């Protein structure tokens, strides 16, 4: 009768789980920082809102239509949904993600990933670096 020993596979699995947990507790996965919500993330929802906000290292979420938002300081990320919104950010660290159409996301510094989900569906948006 042949027996299967699971101790080796279980030991390797245990080491893998321990490594992943240690990475998460340390704040990285594969060397990249984890994207986590931070108390103080800014959510702006409305139509025609004109506002200046301080990102303070958090994420800026804009949802609605015809909003014009100026984001001072450093934003972890910017996410825009709706139509006809404009966001002008001093600095964006991680990403700018845009859904919808006729959105404008401008940033002065940083090297964010630019993700235009509207363009994937044939809609026109503008994501660009501007002189600061």
ZAROLUM-313516 format. One record per residue: residue number from 1; residue in one letter; x negated, y negated, z of N, C-alpha, C, O, CB in turn. Coordinates in pm, 1 decimal, always signed. Glycine has a CB too. Layout:
<site NUM; 'a'; <X; Y; Z>; <X; Y; Z>; <X; Y; Z>; <X; Y; Z>; <X; Y; Z>>
...
***
This chain:
<site 1; 'x'; <-84.2; +117.4; +0.0>; <+0.0; +0.0; +0.0>; <-88.9; -124.0; +0.0>; <-177.3; -137.5; +84.6>; <+95.9; +0.4; +121.6>>
<site 2; 'x'; <-65.2; -215.0; -95.5>; <-142.7; -338.4; -105.0>; <-76.8; -447.3; -21.1>; <+45.4; -461.9; -19.5>; <-156.0; -383.9; -252.4>>
<site 3; 'x'; <-160.1; -522.2; +47.7>; <-109.2; -633.3; +128.1>; <-160.2; -764.8; +68.9>; <-271.9; -772.4; +17.7>; <-152.6; -619.0; +277.9>>
<site 4; 'x'; <-79.3; -863.6; +76.7>; <-117.8; -996.2; +30.7>; <-150.7; -1079.8; +153.4>; <-71.2; -1088.7; +247.0>; <-4.5; -1062.6; -55.0>>
<site 5; 'x'; <-266.3; -1139.8; +152.2>; <-305.3; -1226.4; +263.8>; <-279.8; -1371.7; +224.3>; <-336.7; -1419.7; +126.2>; <-455.8; -1204.6; +302.7>>
<site 6; 'x'; <-197.1; -1440.6; +297.6>; <-160.8; -1578.4; +268.9>; <-246.2; -1678.0; +345.0>; <-229.5; -1798.7; +327.2>; <-16.2; -1601.0; +301.2>>
<site 7; 'x'; <-333.4; -1633.1; +425.5>; <-409.4; -1725.3; +508.8>; <-496.2; -1819.8; +427.0>; <-510.6; -1936.5; +463.3>; <-495.4; -1648.3; +605.1>>
<site 8; 'x'; <-554.4; -1771.9; +317.2>; <-638.7; -1859.7; +235.8>; <-554.7; -1966.8; +167.5>; <-588.8; -2085.1; +170.8>; <-716.2; -1778.2; +130.9>>
<site 9; 'x'; <-445.1; -1924.8; +105.7>; <-358.4; -2022.3; +39.2>; <-300.3; -2119.5; +141.4>; <-294.1; -2240.0; +116.8>; <-244.7; -1951.1; -37.7>>
<site 10; 'x'; <-258.0; -2067.1; +255.8>; <-202.9; -2153.3; +360.3>; <-306.9; -2249.4; +412.9>; <-275.8; -2365.1; +441.2>; <-147.4; -2070.1; +474.2>>
<site 11; 'x'; <-430.9; -2203.0; +426.5>; <-538.3; -2290.0; +474.7>; <-566.4; -2402.4; +376.5>; <-585.1; -2517.3; +416.4>; <-665.5; -2209.3; +498.9>>
<site 12; 'x'; <-569.3; -2368.8; +246.7>; <-592.3; -2471.9; +144.4>; <-476.8; -2570.7; +141.3>; <-497.6; -2691.3; +127.8>; <-610.7; -2407.8; +5.3>>
<site 13; 'x'; <-354.4; -2518.7; +153.9>; <-237.9; -2606.6; +156.4>; <-242.7; -2698.1; +278.0>; <-209.9; -2816.3; +267.9>; <-108.3; -2524.4; +156.7>>
<site 14; 'x'; <-283.0; -2644.9; +392.0>; <-293.5; -2726.0; +513.3>; <-395.7; -2836.9; +498.8>; <-372.6; -2949.1; +543.8>; <-329.4; -2639.1; +631.5>>
<site 15; 'x'; <-508.7; -2806.5; +436.4>; <-611.5; -2908.4; +413.2>; <-558.7; -3015.5; +319.4>; <-582.7; -3134.4; +340.6>; <-739.7; -2845.1; +355.3>>
<site 16; 'x'; <-485.9; -2973.5; +214.5>; <-429.2; -3069.5; +118.0>; <-329.5; -3162.5; +186.9>; <-335.3; -3284.0; +168.4>; <-360.2; -2995.0; +0.9>>
<site 17; 'x'; <-238.3; -3106.1; +266.1>; <-139.1; -3186.7; +337.2>; <-207.8; -3282.1; +434.3>; <-169.4; -3398.6; +444.6>; <-39.6; -3096.2; +412.4>>
<site 18; 'x'; <-308.1; -3233.6; +505.0>; <-380.7; -3319.0; +600.0>; <-450.0; -3433.4; +528.0>; <-453.4; -3545.7; +578.3>; <-483.6; -3236.9; +679.0>>
<site 19; 'x'; <-505.6; -3405.7; +409.9>; <-573.8; -3510.3; +332.8>; <-475.1; -3616.2; +286.5>; <-502.2; -3735.8; +297.2>; <-646.5; -3449.8; +211.9>>
<site 20; 'x'; <-360.5; -3572.5; +235.0>; <-259.2; -3668.0; +189.4>; <-208.7; -3751.9; +306.0>; <-196.2; -3873.7; +293.3>; <-141.8; -3594.6; +121.9>>
<site 21; 'x'; <-179.6; -3689.4; +418.6>; <-132.3; -3764.3; +534.6>; <-236.8; -3864.0; +583.5>; <-203.3; -3976.6; +620.5>; <-95.0; -3668.9; +647.0>>
<site 22; 'x'; <-362.2; -3823.1; +583.7>; <-468.6; -3914.9; +626.2>; <-477.7; -4033.5; +531.3>; <-501.8; -4146.1; +574.9>; <-604.2; -3841.9; +632.9>>
<site 23; 'x'; <-458.5; -4009.3; +401.7>; <-462.0; -4118.2; +304.2>; <-347.6; -4214.8; +325.9>; <-365.5; -4336.4; +319.2>; <-457.2; -4063.4; +162.6>>
<site 24; 'x'; <-228.4; -4159.3; +352.3>; <-111.2; -4244.8; +372.6>; <-127.9; -4327.8; +499.0>; <-101.5; -4448.0; +498.1>; <+17.6; -4160.4; +380.8>>
<site 25; 'x'; <-170.9; -4265.7; +606.3>; <-191.7; -4337.8; +731.5>; <-297.7; -4445.2; +712.7>; <-288.2; -4553.1; +771.1>; <-232.5; -4241.1; +844.2>>
<site 26; 'x'; <-398.5; -4415.9; +631.5>; <-505.7; -4512.1; +604.3>; <-464.2; -4622.4; +509.0>; <-538.5; -4718.9; +491.0>; <-625.1; -4441.0; +548.3>>
<site 27; 'x'; <-345.6; -4610.4; +446.5>; <-294.5; -4716.3; +361.0>; <-333.4; -4703.6; +215.3>; <-315.1; -4798.6; +139.2>; <-340.7; -4846.2; +411.6>>
<site 28; 'x'; <-387.3; -4588.3; +173.0>; <-421.2; -4571.7; +32.7>; <-381.1; -4432.7; -13.1>; <-369.7; -4340.2; +67.4>; <-571.5; -4595.6; +9.2>>
<site 29; 'x'; <-360.0; -4419.1; -141.5>; <-342.5; -4289.1; -205.6>; <-430.6; -4292.2; -328.3>; <-407.6; -4371.9; -419.3>; <-190.8; -4259.0; -242.1>>
<site 30; 'x'; <-530.1; -4207.6; -332.2>; <-620.8; -4205.3; -446.2>; <-699.4; -4333.6; -460.2>; <-739.6; -4369.0; -571.1>; <-544.4; -4179.4; -572.2>>
<site 31; 'x'; <-722.4; -4404.1; -351.3>; <-800.4; -4527.3; -356.3>; <-717.5; -4651.3; -385.4>; <-767.5; -4762.7; -369.6>; <-906.7; -4514.5; -459.1>>
<site 32; 'x'; <-590.4; -4635.3; -428.1>; <-505.7; -4750.7; -458.5>; <-422.4; -4786.1; -335.8>; <-377.3; -4696.2; -264.9>; <-413.7; -4721.8; -580.7>>
<site 33; 'x'; <-400.9; -4915.1; -308.8>; <-319.1; -4953.1; -194.3>; <-174.5; -4910.3; -214.7>; <-123.7; -4911.8; -326.8>; <-326.9; -5103.9; -170.7>>
<site 34; 'x'; <-108.9; -4872.3; -106.5>; <+31.5; -4835.7; -113.9>; <+116.9; -4959.8; -131.5>; <+89.4; -5063.8; -71.5>; <+74.1; -4758.5; +11.1>>
<site 35; 'x'; <+220.7; -4949.2; -213.9>; <+316.3; -5058.0; -229.0>; <+424.5; -5037.6; -124.5>; <+503.7; -4943.8; -134.7>; <+376.4; -5063.2; -374.0>>
<site 36; 'x'; <+428.8; -5122.3; -26.4>; <+525.9; -5108.7; +80.2>; <+603.1; -5237.9; +96.4>; <+550.0; -5347.4; +77.9>; <+457.7; -5069.9; +211.2>>
<site 37; 'x'; <+729.1; -5222.7; +131.2>; <+807.3; -5341.4; +163.1>; <+749.2; -5404.3; +289.0>; <+704.8; -5334.3; +380.0>; <+958.5; -5306.7; +181.9>>
<site 38; 'x'; <+750.3; -5533.3; +293.0>; <+696.5; -5605.4; +407.0>; <+808.3; -5690.6; +464.5>; <+887.9; -5748.9; +390.9>; <+573.0; -5692.6; +366.9>>
<site 39; 'x'; <+813.1; -5696.9; +595.9>; <+908.5; -5789.5; +654.6>; <+876.2; -5926.3; +598.8>; <+760.8; -5969.1; +600.7>; <+903.3; -5788.1; +811.7>>
<site 40; 'x'; <+975.7; -5993.6; +550.1>; <+951.0; -6123.5; +491.1>; <+954.2; -6122.0; +339.4>; <+934.7; -6226.6; +277.3>; <+819.9; -6175.1; +537.5>>
<site 41; 'x'; <+978.7; -6003.6; +275.7>; <+1000.2; -6005.8; +131.1>; <+1111.7; -6105.6; +103.8>; <+1206.1; -6116.2; +182.1>; <+1035.8; -5862.6; +74.6>>
<site 42; 'x'; <+1101.5; -6178.3; -5.7>; <+1198.3; -6282.8; -36.1>; <+1294.2; -6234.7; -143.9>; <+1251.6; -6192.1; -251.2>; <+1127.3; -6411.9; -80.6>>
<site 43; 'x'; <+1423.0; -6241.6; -115.4>; <+1527.7; -6203.1; -209.3>; <+1608.6; -6327.7; -243.5>; <+1663.7; -6392.9; -154.8>; <+1619.4; -6090.4; -149.9>>
<site 44; 'x'; <+1615.3; -6360.2; -371.5>; <+1694.9; -6473.7; -416.1>; <+1798.2; -6420.2; -514.2>; <+1763.3; -6363.4; -617.7>; <+1605.5; -6585.8; -481.7>>
<site 45; 'x'; <+1924.1; -6438.5; -481.5>; <+2033.5; -6391.0; -565.2>; <+2127.0; -6508.0; -589.8>; <+2169.6; -6575.1; -495.8>; <+2109.0; -6270.9; -499.1>>
<site 46; 'x'; <+2158.9; -6532.3; -716.0>; <+2250.8; -6640.8; -744.4>; <+2249.3; -6682.7; -889.4>; <+2188.7; -6617.7; -974.6>; <+2219.1; -6757.7; -658.6>>
<site 47; 'x'; <+2317.0; -6792.5; -915.5>; <+2323.0; -6851.5; -1048.2>; <+2283.3; -6997.8; -1035.4>; <+2344.0; -7073.6; -959.8>; <+2465.5; -6836.3; -1111.8>>
<site 48; 'x'; <+2181.0; -7036.2; -1110.0>; <+2138.2; -7175.4; -1110.1>; <+2063.1; -7220.2; -986.2>; <+2056.3; -7339.9; -958.3>; <+2255.0; -7261.2; -1127.5>>
<site 49; 'x'; <+2006.9; -7127.1; -911.7>; <+1930.7; -7161.6; -791.5>; <+1796.0; -7220.7; -832.4>; <+1725.2; -7162.9; -914.9>; <+1910.6; -7036.5; -700.2>>
<site 50; 'x'; <+1760.7; -7334.9; -775.5>; <+1628.6; -7394.4; -796.3>; <+1562.8; -7402.3; -659.4>; <+1611.6; -7471.1; -569.8>; <+1637.6; -7537.4; -865.4>>
<site 51; 'x'; <+1450.5; -7330.5; -643.8>; <+1393.7; -7317.9; -510.4>; <+1242.8; -7298.9; -518.9>; <+1191.5; -7240.5; -614.3>; <+1458.3; -7201.0; -434.9>>
<site 52; 'x'; <+1172.0; -7349.7; -416.7>; <+1028.9; -7324.4; -399.8>; <+1013.5; -7240.1; -274.2>; <+1067.0; -7274.4; -168.7>; <+945.8; -7458.9; -390.2>>
<site 53; 'x'; <+939.3; -7128.5; -285.8>; <+920.9; -7036.6; -173.5>; <+772.7; -7008.5; -153.9>; <+692.4; -7025.4; -245.7>; <+998.4; -6904.8; -196.7>>
<site 54; 'x'; <+737.1; -6965.2; -32.3>; <+601.2; -6919.8; -2.3>; <+605.0; -6768.1; +3.6>; <+673.3; -6711.3; +88.8>; <+546.9; -6981.4; +132.7>>
<site 55; 'x'; <+532.7; -6701.7; -85.6>; <+534.9; -6554.8; -90.0>; <+471.7; -6491.5; +33.0>; <+518.3; -6387.5; +79.4>; <+463.3; -6505.5; -213.8>>
<site 56; 'x'; <+367.9; -6551.6; +86.0>; <+302.4; -6501.7; +207.2>; <+263.2; -6353.9; +196.8>; <+275.5; -6279.7; +294.2>; <+393.9; -6521.5; +326.6>>
<site 57; 'x'; <+215.8; -6310.9; +78.6>; <+169.2; -6174.6; +59.0>; <+278.8; -6071.8; +37.6>; <+250.0; -5952.6; +26.4>; <+88.7; -6134.3; +174.4>>
<site 58; 'x'; <+403.3; -6115.2; +31.6>; <+516.5; -6024.3; +15.5>; <+562.5; -6019.5; -130.0>; <+501.4; -6080.8; -217.6>; <+632.5; -6066.8; +106.4>>
<site 59; 'x'; <+670.0; -5946.6; -154.3>; <+726.5; -5935.5; -288.3>; <+843.0; -6033.1; -302.8>; <+922.6; -6051.2; -210.7>; <+772.7; -5790.3; -317.0>>
<site 60; 'x'; <+850.9; -6094.1; -418.0>; <+960.0; -6185.3; -451.6>; <+1056.5; -6111.8; -544.1>; <+1016.8; -6062.6; -649.8>; <+906.3; -6316.8; -518.7>>
<site 61; 'x'; <+1184.1; -6104.4; -503.8>; <+1288.5; -6044.1; -585.2>; <+1385.6; -6153.6; -627.5>; <+1440.0; -6224.3; -542.7>; <+1362.0; -5930.3; -508.0>>
<site 62; 'x'; <+1408.0; -6168.1; -758.1>; <+1502.7; -6267.3; -809.5>; <+1607.1; -6192.5; -891.0>; <+1573.5; -6115.5; -980.9>; <+1430.7; -6377.8; -896.2>>
<site 63; 'x'; <+1734.4; -6215.7; -858.8>; <+1842.7; -6147.1; -926.7>; <+1952.1; -6247.9; -957.1>; <+1999.2; -6317.8; -867.3>; <+1897.2; -6029.5; -841.4>>
<site 64; 'x'; <+1992.8; -6255.9; -1083.3>; <+2098.7; -6348.1; -1119.8>; <+2075.3; -6406.7; -1256.3>; <+2022.4; -6340.8; -1345.8>; <+2110.6; -6458.0; -1018.1>>
<site 65; 'x'; <+2115.9; -6532.8; -1271.8>; <+2107.1; -6598.1; -1400.9>; <+2072.6; -6745.3; -1383.2>; <+2123.4; -6812.8; -1293.6>; <+2238.3; -6582.4; -1478.2>>
<site 66; 'x'; <+1985.2; -6793.2; -1470.5>; <+1947.8; -6935.3; -1476.6>; <+1884.5; -6986.3; -1347.4>; <+1897.8; -7104.4; -1315.2>; <+2069.5; -7018.8; -1508.6>>
<site 67; 'x'; <+1816.8; -6900.5; -1273.6>; <+1744.7; -6942.6; -1153.6>; <+1604.5; -6989.1; -1192.7>; <+1543.3; -6933.2; -1283.7>; <+1737.5; -6826.8; -1049.4>>
<site 68; 'x'; <+1554.1; -7091.3; -1123.9>; <+1418.0; -7141.6; -1145.5>; <+1348.5; -7139.7; -1010.0>; <+1382.3; -7216.8; -920.1>; <+1417.8; -7287.6; -1209.2>>
<site 69; 'x'; <+1250.3; -7049.7; -996.7>; <+1184.3; -7028.1; -868.3>; <+1035.2; -7054.7; -882.7>; <+970.5; -7002.0; -973.2>; <+1209.2; -6884.4; -816.6>>
<site 70; 'x'; <+980.9; -7136.7; -793.2>; <+837.6; -7160.3; -785.8>; <+786.2; -7087.5; -662.3>; <+830.9; -7113.0; -550.5>; <+804.1; -7314.0; -780.5>>
<site 71; 'x'; <+691.5; -6996.6; -684.2>; <+638.2; -6915.4; -574.4>; <+496.9; -6961.8; -541.1>; <+405.4; -6948.1; -622.3>; <+638.8; -6764.1; -611.3>>
<site 72; 'x'; <+480.0; -7016.1; -422.6>; <+350.3; -7065.0; -377.7>; <+274.8; -6953.7; -305.6>; <+335.3; -6856.9; -259.6>; <+367.1; -7187.6; -285.7>>
<site 73; 'x'; <+143.6; -6967.5; -296.0>; <+62.7; -6868.5; -225.7>; <+46.5; -6742.9; -308.8>; <+51.9; -6746.0; -431.8>; <+124.8; -6834.4; -90.9>>
<site 74; 'x'; <+26.6; -6632.1; -238.7>; <+1.9; -6504.4; -304.1>; <+120.7; -6410.6; -285.7>; <+163.6; -6384.3; -173.4>; <-125.8; -6440.0; -249.3>>
<site 75; 'x'; <+173.2; -6360.5; -397.4>; <+281.8; -6262.7; -395.7>; <+222.2; -6124.3; -419.3>; <+135.4; -6108.5; -505.1>; <+390.6; -6296.3; -503.3>>
<site 76; 'x'; <+267.3; -6024.8; -345.0>; <+226.4; -5887.4; -373.5>; <+281.7; -5847.9; -510.2>; <+210.4; -5789.3; -591.6>; <+276.1; -5788.8; -262.1>>
<site 77; 'x'; <+408.3; -5879.9; -535.5>; <+471.5; -5849.7; -662.8>; <+587.7; -5942.5; -687.0>; <+634.6; -6011.3; -596.4>; <+517.8; -5705.0; -667.4>>
<site 78; 'x'; <+634.2; -5943.5; -812.1>; <+751.0; -6022.0; -850.4>; <+841.1; -5930.3; -932.9>; <+795.4; -5865.4; -1027.0>; <+710.5; -6152.1; -931.2>>
<site 79; 'x'; <+969.2; -5925.6; -896.9>; <+1066.4; -5848.3; -973.1>; <+1183.0; -5939.8; -1007.4>; <+1239.1; -6006.2; -920.3>; <+1114.6; -5722.5; -893.4>>
<site 80; 'x'; <+1218.9; -5942.5; -1136.8>; <+1325.8; -6030.2; -1184.2>; <+1430.1; -5944.8; -1255.3>; <+1396.6; -5860.6; -1338.6>; <+1270.3; -6141.7; -1279.3>>
<site 81; 'x'; <+1557.8; -5967.6; -1221.3>; <+1668.3; -5898.8; -1286.7>; <+1773.8; -6000.7; -1325.9>; <+1793.2; -6100.7; -1256.7>; <+1728.5; -5789.8; -1194.7>>
<site 82; 'x'; <+1841.8; -5975.6; -1436.6>; <+1947.7; -6064.4; -1481.1>; <+1915.8; -6123.6; -1616.1>; <+1867.9; -6054.4; -1705.9>; <+1970.7; -6174.4; -1380.4>>
<site 83; 'x'; <+1943.2; -6255.5; -1630.4>; <+1916.0; -6322.0; -1757.1>; <+1883.6; -6469.0; -1734.6>; <+1941.5; -6535.1; -1648.4>; <+2035.3; -6307.8; -1851.9>>
<site 84; 'x'; <+1790.9; -6517.6; -1813.3>; <+1758.9; -6659.2; -1813.4>; <+1692.2; -6711.5; -1687.5>; <+1699.0; -6831.5; -1660.9>; <+1880.6; -6735.0; -1836.3>>
<site 85; 'x'; <+1628.6; -6626.9; -1609.9>; <+1557.7; -6669.7; -1489.3>; <+1415.2; -6711.0; -1523.8>; <+1356.6; -6660.7; -1619.7>; <+1556.9; -6557.3; -1383.6>>
<site 86; 'x'; <+1359.8; -6803.1; -1444.9>; <+1220.9; -6845.2; -1460.3>; <+1153.5; -6838.7; -1324.0>; <+1204.0; -6893.4; -1225.9>; <+1211.4; -6989.1; -1521.0>>
<site 87; 'x'; <+1038.3; -6771.0; -1318.8>; <+957.2; -6767.1; -1197.4>; <+816.9; -6813.1; -1234.4>; <+757.0; -6762.1; -1329.1>; <+955.4; -6623.3; -1133.3>>
<site 88; 'x'; <+764.9; -6910.0; -1158.9>; <+627.6; -6956.9; -1176.7>; <+555.2; -6928.5; -1045.9>; <+588.6; -6986.0; -942.3>; <+621.5; -7111.0; -1215.0>>
<site 89; 'x'; <+455.3; -6839.4; -1050.6>; <+386.4; -6794.2; -929.2>; <+241.0; -6839.1; -930.5>; <+174.7; -6835.8; -1034.1>; <+394.4; -6640.9; -916.0>>
<site 90; 'x'; <+191.9; -6881.5; -813.4>; <+50.5; -6916.1; -800.3>; <-37.9; -6794.9; -824.8>; <-129.0; -6800.0; -907.5>; <+22.2; -6974.3; -661.9>>
<site 91; 'x'; <-11.5; -6684.6; -752.8>; <-94.0; -6564.0; -761.5>; <-5.5; -6441.7; -743.6>; <+82.5; -6440.0; -657.6>; <-207.5; -6565.8; -655.2>>
<site 92; 'x'; <-29.3; -6338.2; -826.0>; <+42.7; -6211.7; -813.3>; <-60.9; -6100.6; -809.5>; <-143.8; -6088.3; -899.8>; <+145.0; -6190.7; -931.2>>
<site 93; 'x'; <-55.6; -6019.8; -704.2>; <-157.2; -5917.3; -679.8>; <-130.5; -5788.7; -756.4>; <-219.3; -5740.5; -826.7>; <-165.4; -5887.1; -532.5>>
<site 94; 'x'; <-10.3; -5731.4; -745.0>; <+14.3; -5595.6; -792.8>; <+87.4; -5587.8; -926.5>; <+34.3; -5531.5; -1022.2>; <+92.2; -5521.3; -691.0>>
<site 95; 'x'; <+207.9; -5643.1; -934.8>; <+284.5; -5628.3; -1058.8>; <+390.2; -5736.1; -1073.0>; <+436.7; -5795.3; -975.6>; <+350.1; -5491.7; -1064.3>>
<site 96; 'x'; <+426.5; -5759.4; -1199.8>; <+544.1; -5838.6; -1234.5>; <+631.7; -5745.7; -1316.5>; <+591.1; -5698.3; -1422.6>; <+507.1; -5972.2; -1313.9>>
<site 97; 'x'; <+753.3; -5719.6; -1266.4>; <+845.6; -5630.3; -1335.3>; <+971.5; -5708.7; -1368.6>; <+1032.0; -5771.9; -1282.0>; <+878.7; -5504.5; -1248.9>>
<site 98; 'x'; <+1010.1; -5703.3; -1496.8>; <+1123.3; -5781.8; -1544.7>; <+1225.9; -5689.7; -1609.5>; <+1193.1; -5608.3; -1695.9>; <+1076.8; -5890.3; -1644.5>>
<site 99; 'x'; <+1351.0; -5704.4; -1565.8>; <+1464.1; -5635.5; -1626.6>; <+1553.7; -5741.9; -1687.2>; <+1553.9; -5855.6; -1639.8>; <+1541.9; -5547.0; -1522.3>>
<site 100; 'x'; <+1630.3; -5708.4; -1791.1>; <+1723.4; -5804.2; -1849.7>; <+1664.9; -5873.7; -1970.1>; <+1572.0; -5823.4; -2033.2>; <+1764.4; -5906.4; -1747.5>>
<site 101; 'x'; <+1719.9; -5990.4; -2002.0>; <+1674.0; -6061.4; -2121.3>; <+1658.8; -6210.7; -2092.7>; <+1717.9; -6265.5; -1999.7>; <+1771.7; -6039.3; -2238.1>>
<site 102; 'x'; <+1577.7; -6273.1; -2176.1>; <+1550.1; -6416.5; -2168.6>; <+1491.2; -6455.9; -2032.9>; <+1520.4; -6563.6; -1980.9>; <+1678.1; -6495.8; -2195.0>>
<site 103; 'x'; <+1408.9; -6368.8; -1976.4>; <+1342.3; -6396.4; -1849.9>; <+1204.4; -6455.4; -1877.7>; <+1140.0; -6421.0; -1976.8>; <+1331.1; -6267.6; -1763.7>>
<site 104; 'x'; <+1159.8; -6544.5; -1789.4>; <+1025.1; -6600.8; -1799.3>; <+954.9; -6580.7; -1666.1>; <+1002.2; -6626.5; -1562.1>; <+1029.1; -6752.4; -1838.1>>
<site 105; 'x'; <+841.1; -6511.3; -1670.4>; <+759.1; -6491.1; -1551.2>; <+618.8; -6540.5; -1582.7>; <+548.6; -6482.3; -1665.4>; <+757.7; -6340.5; -1506.5>>
<site 106; 'x'; <+578.8; -6647.4; -1516.8>; <+447.7; -6707.9; -1540.1>; <+367.3; -6700.8; -1411.1>; <+421.5; -6719.3; -1302.2>; <+461.3; -6855.5; -1589.3>>
<site 107; 'x'; <+236.8; -6673.7; -1424.1>; <+150.6; -6667.6; -1305.9>; <+17.7; -6735.0; -1338.4>; <-27.8; -6735.0; -1452.7>; <+128.4; -6519.9; -1259.7>>
<site 108; 'x'; <-43.4; -6792.7; -1234.2>; <-168.0; -6867.3; -1252.6>; <-291.2; -6781.5; -1229.9>; <-387.3; -6790.7; -1306.3>; <-171.5; -6985.8; -1159.5>>
<site 109; 'x'; <-290.5; -6697.5; -1125.8>; <-406.3; -6613.2; -1097.3>; <-360.3; -6472.7; -1060.5>; <-242.3; -6448.1; -1035.7>; <-491.7; -6673.8; -983.6>>
<site 110; 'x'; <-456.5; -6381.9; -1057.5>; <-428.8; -6242.2; -1027.7>; <-438.4; -6159.1; -1154.2>; <-448.0; -6212.3; -1264.8>; <-290.4; -6226.5; -963.6>>
<site 111; 'x'; <-435.7; -6029.6; -1136.4>; <-440.3; -5934.8; -1247.6>; <-324.4; -5835.2; -1233.5>; <-347.7; -5714.5; -1227.0>; <-578.0; -5860.1; -1251.8>>
<site 112; 'x'; <-201.1; -5884.1; -1228.9>; <-89.3; -5791.6; -1207.8>; <-59.7; -5707.0; -1331.3>; <-85.8; -5747.9; -1444.4>; <+35.0; -5869.0; -1168.1>>
<site 113; 'x'; <-4.9; -5589.1; -1307.2>; <+50.2; -5510.3; -1417.6>; <+175.5; -5583.0; -1464.5>; <+256.0; -5627.2; -1382.5>; <+82.2; -5360.7; -1374.0>>
<site 114; 'x'; <+192.3; -5595.7; -1594.9>; <+309.1; -5662.9; -1651.7>; <+402.4; -5556.0; -1708.5>; <+368.0; -5486.7; -1804.3>; <+267.5; -5766.7; -1762.4>>
<site 115; 'x'; <+520.3; -5543.7; -1648.7>; <+615.3; -5439.5; -1687.3>; <+742.6; -5508.0; -1736.2>; <+814.6; -5569.7; -1657.8>; <+645.6; -5341.8; -1567.8>>
<site 116; 'x'; <+769.6; -5496.7; -1865.7>; <+885.8; -5561.2; -1926.3>; <+986.3; -5454.4; -1966.9>; <+981.7; -5402.8; -2078.6>; <+844.4; -5647.6; -2048.7>>
<site 117; 'x'; <+1077.5; -5421.6; -1874.9>; <+1176.7; -5317.7; -1902.2>; <+1279.2; -5364.6; -2004.8>; <+1336.6; -5282.1; -2076.0>; <+1247.2; -5276.4; -1773.1>>
<site 118; 'x'; <+1303.5; -5495.7; -2013.9>; <+1396.1; -5546.9; -2113.8>; <+1344.7; -5526.9; -2254.4>; <+1420.8; -5488.6; -2343.2>; <+1423.0; -5692.5; -2090.1>>
<site 119; 'x'; <+1215.9; -5552.4; -2276.4>; <+1157.4; -5537.2; -2409.6>; <+1168.5; -5392.2; -2457.6>; <+1183.2; -5365.9; -2576.9>; <+1009.8; -5581.9; -2408.8>>
<site 120; 'x'; <+1161.2; -5299.3; -2362.7>; <+1175.7; -5158.0; -2399.0>; <+1311.6; -5131.4; -2462.4>; <+1327.4; -5034.5; -2536.7>; <+1157.1; -5068.8; -2275.6>>
<site 121; 'x'; <+1410.2; -5217.0; -2433.6>; <+1545.3; -5201.5; -2488.6>; <+1575.5; -5304.6; -2597.5>; <+1691.0; -5322.8; -2636.2>; <+1648.5; -5213.0; -2377.0>>
<site 122; 'x'; <+1470.8; -5372.2; -2646.7>; <+1487.6; -5467.3; -2756.1>; <+1522.9; -5608.2; -2712.9>; <+1560.9; -5689.8; -2796.8>; <+1591.7; -5418.5; -2847.3>>
<site 123; 'x'; <+1511.5; -5639.5; -2584.2>; <+1541.4; -5774.4; -2536.3>; <+1412.5; -5855.5; -2530.8>; <+1303.4; -5799.2; -2521.0>; <+1609.7; -5770.3; -2396.6>>
<site 124; 'x'; <+1425.3; -5986.3; -2537.0>; <+1308.4; -6072.8; -2540.5>; <+1286.6; -6139.1; -2405.4>; <+1375.8; -6205.4; -2352.5>; <+1323.1; -6178.5; -2649.7>>
<site 125; 'x'; <+1167.0; -6120.6; -2350.1>; <+1126.7; -6183.3; -2225.1>; <+985.1; -6237.7; -2242.8>; <+914.5; -6200.0; -2336.2>; <+1134.2; -6082.2; -2105.6>>
<site 126; 'x'; <+944.5; -6326.7; -2152.1>; <+808.5; -6383.4; -2157.7>; <+740.1; -6359.4; -2023.9>; <+786.6; -6405.7; -1919.7>; <+811.7; -6536.9; -2191.5>>
<site 127; 'x'; <+629.5; -6286.7; -2028.1>; <+543.8; -6264.0; -1910.5>; <+406.1; -6308.9; -1950.2>; <+347.8; -6255.1; -2044.3>; <+544.0; -6112.6; -1862.8>>
<site 128; 'x'; <+351.9; -6408.5; -1878.9>; <+226.1; -6465.9; -1927.3>; <+149.3; -6537.1; -1816.0>; <+207.2; -6582.7; -1717.4>; <+253.4; -6563.3; -2041.5>>
<site 129; 'x'; <+18.0; -6545.1; -1834.6>; <-68.3; -6624.1; -1747.0>; <-68.7; -6768.1; -1798.7>; <-69.7; -6792.8; -1919.3>; <-214.4; -6564.9; -1741.6>>
<site 130; 'x'; <-67.9; -6862.4; -1703.6>; <-76.7; -7003.7; -1739.8>; <-194.1; -7065.4; -1665.3>; <-242.4; -7009.5; -1566.9>; <+56.0; -7079.0; -1707.2>>
<site 131; 'x'; <-238.4; -7177.9; -1711.3>; <-347.8; -7248.1; -1644.0>; <-298.2; -7305.3; -1512.2>; <-188.5; -7360.7; -1504.2>; <-405.3; -7360.4; -1733.7>>
<site 132; 'x'; <-379.7; -7291.3; -1410.0>; <-338.2; -7339.0; -1277.8>; <-410.2; -7462.0; -1243.9>; <-389.4; -7518.1; -1136.3>; <-361.1; -7235.9; -1171.4>>
***
